[in-house]
Amino acid sequence: MQRLFDFIFSFLAIIVLFPFLIIIFILLRLTGEGEIFFLQERIGKNKEKFKLFKFATMLKNSENIGTGTVTLRNDPRILPLGRFLRKTKMNELPQLFNILKGDMSIIGPRPQTQRCFNAFPKKAQQIIVKVRPGLSGIGSIIFRSEEELMDDSNNAESFYDDVIMPYKALLEEWYVNNNSLYVYFGLIIITILAVLFPKTNIVWKLFKSLPKPSSDLRDML
């Protein structure tokens, strides 16, 4: 049933947003390095790899520059238009095509690069790949300011691996273990609210069984 909703929602969203997407295509072609799409290999359901679509927001070959696949808030690799697209999450819109294809769902664990997937505890890795990764999800909502959190830390990569990913793994495990249409539609609504009102904490009120963050994260989230 969730796959049916994914197909319908992504198809309708592409139709409605198509004129807006064309404007972004043109702006990206005329600015920065002229690239429109960024394709990156991610880990999907059952550990099958797929190419994730995003609007190009960073310098070419950015994965081999600086902090690699870990991106900071004021990362110098981000292009001027790309900064706006990332802040508004518009850079993620091409993933509607991934959803239409069946690589992803509207809601699910965020698809990770191999490097970031390996940062999950082994037990969590086995659970997370039981479902399709999502355009949004509980981990994406809770960590919507992830780049800012890492930017404020003394060692971004260590903070990401040792603090963020263990808790994000618990959140994604919670989603897999509690997956239902109620959770699916609830997270879609919360995603929209989080885009409109970035400081909202409604997710904690709607899903009271969420795992609690560690003391290192409690005051940051």
C-alpha positions as CSV (number, residue, x, y, z in Angstrom):
1,M,0.0,0.0,0.0
2,Q,2.8,2.4,0.9
3,R,4.4,1.8,-2.6
4,L,1.1,2.8,-4.2
5,F,1.0,6.1,-2.2
6,D,4.7,6.7,-3.1
7,F,4.0,6.3,-6.8
8,I,0.9,8.6,-6.7
9,F,2.4,11.3,-4.6
10,S,5.7,11.5,-6.5
11,F,3.9,11.5,-9.9
12,L,1.6,14.3,-8.9
13,A,4.4,16.3,-7.3
14,I,6.5,16.1,-10.5
15,I,3.6,17.3,-12.5
16,V,2.8,20.2,-10.1
17,L,6.4,21.2,-9.6
18,F,7.6,20.8,-13.2
19,P,7.5,24.5,-14.2
20,F,9.4,25.3,-11.0
21,L,11.9,22.6,-11.7
22,I,12.5,24.0,-15.2
23,I,13.4,27.4,-13.6
24,I,16.0,25.6,-11.3
25,F,17.4,23.7,-14.4
26,I,18.0,27.0,-16.2
27,L,19.5,28.8,-13.2
28,L,21.9,25.9,-12.5
29,R,22.9,25.8,-16.2
30,L,23.7,29.5,-16.1
31,T,25.5,29.7,-12.8
32,G,28.2,27.9,-10.9
33,E,29.9,25.1,-13.0
34,G,26.8,24.7,-15.2
35,E,25.9,21.3,-13.8
36,I,22.2,20.5,-13.2
37,F,22.2,17.1,-11.5
38,F,24.5,15.4,-9.1
39,L,24.3,11.6,-9.1
40,Q,25.7,9.7,-6.1
41,E,25.7,6.0,-5.3
42,R,23.7,5.2,-2.2
43,I,22.7,2.1,-0.2
44,G,19.1,1.0,-0.8
45,K,16.8,-1.7,0.3
46,N,18.5,-5.1,0.8
47,K,21.8,-3.2,0.5
48,E,21.2,-2.8,-3.3
49,K,23.1,0.3,-4.6
50,F,21.4,2.9,-6.7
51,K,22.1,6.3,-8.1
52,L,20.5,9.1,-6.1
53,F,19.5,12.3,-7.9
54,K,20.1,15.7,-6.5
55,F,20.4,19.2,-7.9
56,A,24.1,20.1,-8.2
57,T,25.0,22.3,-5.2
58,M,28.7,21.7,-4.8
59,L,31.9,21.8,-6.7
60,K,32.6,18.9,-9.0
61,N,34.6,16.1,-7.4
62,S,33.7,17.5,-4.0
63,E,33.6,13.9,-2.5
64,N,37.4,13.9,-2.9
65,I,37.9,17.4,-1.4
66,G,37.8,18.5,2.3
67,T,35.5,16.4,4.5
68,G,34.4,14.1,1.6
69,T,30.8,13.0,1.9
70,V,30.4,14.8,5.3
71,T,29.1,18.4,4.6
72,L,29.4,21.3,7.0
73,R,27.1,24.4,7.3
74,N,29.6,26.9,5.7
75,D,31.3,24.3,3.6
76,P,33.5,26.1,1.0
77,R,32.6,23.5,-1.6
78,I,29.0,24.7,-1.8
79,L,28.1,26.9,-4.7
80,P,26.2,30.2,-4.2
81,L,22.9,29.0,-5.7
82,G,23.6,25.6,-4.1
83,R,23.6,27.2,-0.6
84,F,20.0,28.4,-1.2
85,L,18.8,25.1,-2.6
86,R,20.3,23.2,0.4
87,K,18.9,25.5,3.0
88,T,15.4,25.2,1.5
89,K,15.9,21.4,0.8
90,M,15.0,22.1,-2.8
91,N,18.2,20.2,-3.8
92,E,16.4,17.0,-2.8
93,L,13.5,17.4,-5.3
94,P,15.0,15.3,-8.1
95,Q,14.6,12.3,-5.7
96,L,11.0,12.3,-6.7
97,F,12.2,10.5,-9.8
98,N,14.0,7.9,-7.6
99,I,10.7,7.4,-5.8
100,L,8.8,7.0,-9.1
101,K,11.4,4.4,-10.1
102,G,11.0,2.5,-6.9
103,D,14.5,3.1,-5.5
104,M,13.1,5.2,-2.7
105,S,10.0,6.0,-0.7
106,I,8.5,9.3,0.4
107,I,9.3,8.3,4.0
108,G,12.0,6.0,5.2
109,P,15.6,5.9,6.5
110,R,17.7,8.5,4.7
111,P,19.8,6.7,2.0
112,Q,23.5,6.8,2.9
113,T,26.8,6.7,1.0
114,Q,28.8,3.6,1.8
115,R,31.1,5.6,4.0
116,C,28.2,6.9,6.1
117,F,26.3,3.6,6.1
118,N,29.4,2.0,7.6
119,A,29.2,4.5,10.5
120,F,25.9,2.8,11.6
121,P,26.3,0.1,14.2
122,K,26.3,-3.4,12.5
123,K,23.0,-4.4,14.1
124,A,21.3,-1.1,12.8
125,Q,22.7,-1.7,9.3
126,Q,20.8,-5.0,9.1
127,I,17.5,-3.5,10.2
128,I,17.6,-0.3,8.2
129,V,18.0,-2.0,4.8
130,K,14.7,-3.9,5.3
131,V,12.8,-1.0,3.9
132,R,13.2,1.5,1.1
133,P,15.2,4.6,2.0
134,G,13.2,7.8,2.1
135,L,13.1,11.4,0.7
136,S,12.3,12.3,4.3
137,G,12.0,10.3,7.5
138,I,12.4,10.5,11.3
139,G,16.2,10.8,11.1
140,S,16.0,13.5,8.5
141,I,13.5,15.5,10.6
142,I,15.4,15.2,13.9
143,F,18.7,16.0,12.3
144,R,17.5,18.7,9.9
145,S,20.2,21.0,11.3
146,E,22.9,18.3,11.0
147,E,25.3,20.5,9.1
148,E,25.1,23.2,11.7
149,L,25.7,20.7,14.5
150,M,28.9,19.4,12.9
151,D,30.1,22.9,12.0
152,D,30.0,23.8,15.7
153,S,32.0,20.7,16.8
154,N,35.8,20.7,17.1
155,N,36.1,17.5,15.0
156,A,33.2,17.2,12.6
157,E,33.9,13.7,11.3
158,S,34.4,12.3,14.8
159,F,31.3,14.0,16.1
160,Y,29.4,12.6,13.1
161,D,30.6,9.0,13.6
162,D,30.6,8.8,17.4
163,V,27.6,11.0,18.4
164,I,25.2,11.6,15.4
165,M,25.2,8.2,13.7
166,P,24.6,6.0,16.8
167,Y,21.5,8.0,17.7
168,K,20.4,8.3,14.1
169,A,20.6,4.5,13.9
170,L,18.2,4.2,16.8
171,L,15.8,6.6,15.1
172,E,15.9,4.7,11.8
173,E,15.5,1.4,13.7
174,W,12.4,2.9,15.4
175,Y,10.9,3.7,12.0
176,V,11.4,0.2,10.6
177,N,10.0,-1.4,13.8
178,N,7.0,0.9,13.9
179,N,6.4,1.3,10.2
180,S,2.7,1.9,9.4
181,L,0.4,4.2,7.4
182,Y,-0.1,6.2,10.5
183,V,3.7,6.8,10.9
184,Y,4.0,7.3,7.1
185,F,1.4,10.1,6.9
186,G,2.4,11.5,10.2
187,L,6.0,12.0,9.0
188,I,4.9,13.5,5.7
189,I,2.9,16.1,7.7
190,I,5.7,16.8,10.1
191,T,8.2,17.2,7.1
192,I,6.0,19.9,5.6
193,L,5.7,21.6,9.0
194,A,9.5,21.4,9.5
195,V,10.1,23.1,6.2
196,L,7.6,25.9,7.0
197,F,8.5,26.2,10.7
198,P,12.1,24.9,11.2
199,K,12.0,25.2,15.0
200,T,9.0,23.0,15.4
201,N,9.2,20.1,17.9
202,I,5.9,18.5,17.1
203,V,7.6,15.2,16.2
204,W,8.3,14.5,19.9
205,K,4.6,15.2,20.8
206,L,3.2,13.0,18.0
207,F,5.6,10.0,18.5
208,K,6.2,9.7,22.2
209,S,7.9,6.3,21.9
210,L,10.9,7.8,20.0
211,P,14.3,6.9,21.5
212,K,15.7,9.7,23.7
213,P,18.9,11.4,22.6
214,S,22.1,11.2,24.6
215,S,23.2,14.0,26.9
216,D,25.6,15.1,24.2
217,L,22.7,15.8,21.8
218,R,19.8,16.6,24.1
219,D,20.5,20.4,24.2
220,M,21.4,20.6,20.5
221,L,18.3,19.1,18.9
